[in-house]
Amino acid sequence: MTHNIKITPCSVSKVSGLDFNNIPFGRVFTDHMFTADYIDGQWTNLEIKPFENLSLHPATLGLHYGQSIFEGMKATKHLDGTPLLFRPDQHAKRFNRSAQRMCMPTMPESMFLDAINALVGVEQHWIPSQKGSAMYIRPFMFATDEMVGVRPSDSYKMVIIVLPVGPYYTKPVSLIAAQNYVRAVKGGVGEAKASGNYAAAMLPSKMAKDLGYDQVLWLDPFEFKYIQEVGTMNIFFVMDGKVITPITDGAILHGITRMSIMDILQEKGYDVEERLISIDEVLDAHQRGTLTEVFGAGTAALVAAVSKLEIKGTVIELDWESATVGPEAKSYLNDLRDGTIKDTRGWIHPVELPVVEI
Ligand SMILES: *Cc1c(COP(=O)(O)O)cnc(C)c1O
């Protein structure tokens, strides 16, 4: 480790109170958290300490003007018990890209990686070993200047919290293509994991839920014609024997799962294309009976089968039980994450242990 992280252990771990076979999603936190401050042009106070509330001035800039970004990644356990991280270097790079877009400071990738390594190492007993379960890692950063006035903050706080999670989205999802609202536009902030993107999607997502759908399938903001992605997942279509995903055109988040699945499926011999996909093309393939599978891809779910898709009043039912491509990619990713399949691409990074005896 190149960065000095002060570690203050908690007195008693809460881990024995967790039922690893039944983990409520997103609500169970571990014993410690990582925090660091950006002050006077540098990152300082790198620290792992007992999990606690943050205390904030009411005029904390990030709360008012949205300079706030995050990442989402996972740690799993190798069958031999070693904690593993999946492509942490890519998450470090994306965190910096999000920061740049939101006029926030970047950090050395080594600082991001050391912080994740140290925190996951300290919390390794919280990583579930059940297949499909994992420790979700949530790094985030927000503006901390205490003032009212729109300008980039001078000071920032970075925090990392980790949560044990069970298998996510075990049920297939239903989607409805956007008709009145947009998520992102080229030149906007759709490529950043910026907090405001998710707030902006909440009303349309709620309306989709009221219509009986799980999530919105976002379309381009000009013609409502080209498919972008889902709220927290990129999207893949299997049409006419090809695996196709929308090209990242400046408004779509660069998913690391998306990128990994494209590689895996290409290597398995699939014809994988990254290009514009219009809703008409999907409707046409459906009518011709050649739309065989639709699935979402993201860290949380890895692969989520789409069982139903409504586009401009046409409801497409998909027989997800006979799907093969998505499940193949998903089990490959899960097998990589517990060492069942040997990693030949440098995607799997063992956590350096021991960080500290606790
Ligand atoms: C995080 C996210 C994804 C998935 O990215 P992964 O790196 O695969 O987790 C896709 N779309 C949006 C909008 C996201 O926020």
The ligand as an SDF file (V2000), in Angstrom:
LIG
                    3D

 15 15  0  0  0  0  0  0  0  0999 V2000
  -23.8250    1.9130  -12.4660 C   0  0  0  0  0  0  0  0  0  0  0  0
  -24.7160    1.9970  -13.6590 C   0  0  0  0  0  0  0  0  0  0  0  0
  -24.7340    1.0050  -14.6630 C   0  0  0  0  0  0  0  0  0  0  0  0
  -23.9610   -0.2780  -14.5470 C   0  0  0  0  0  0  0  0  0  0  0  0
  -22.5800   -0.0980  -14.4700 O   0  0  0  0  0  0  0  0  0  0  0  0
  -21.6740   -1.2550  -13.8710 P   0  0  0  0  0  0  0  0  0  0  0  0
  -20.3040   -0.6990  -13.9330 O   0  0  0  0  0  0  0  0  0  0  0  0
  -21.8340   -2.4200  -14.7470 O   0  0  0  0  0  0  0  0  0  0  0  0
  -22.1440   -1.5160  -12.5030 O   0  0  0  0  0  0  0  0  0  0  0  0
  -25.5180    1.2210  -15.7810 C   0  0  0  0  0  0  0  0  0  0  0  0
  -26.2760    2.3420  -15.9010 N   0  0  0  0  0  0  0  0  0  0  0  0
  -26.3060    3.2910  -14.9490 C   0  0  0  0  0  0  0  0  0  0  0  0
  -27.1480    4.4800  -15.1570 C   0  0  0  0  0  0  0  0  0  0  0  0
  -25.5240    3.1380  -13.8000 C   0  0  0  0  0  0  0  0  0  0  0  0
  -25.5730    4.0670  -12.8490 O   0  0  0  0  0  0  0  0  0  0  0  0
  1  2  1  0
  2  3  1  0
  2 14  2  0
  3  4  1  0
  3 10  2  0
  4  5  1  0
  5  6  1  0
  6  7  2  0
  6  8  1  0
  6  9  1  0
 10 11  1  0
 11 12  2  0
 12 13  1  0
 12 14  1  0
 14 15  1  0
M  END
$$$$
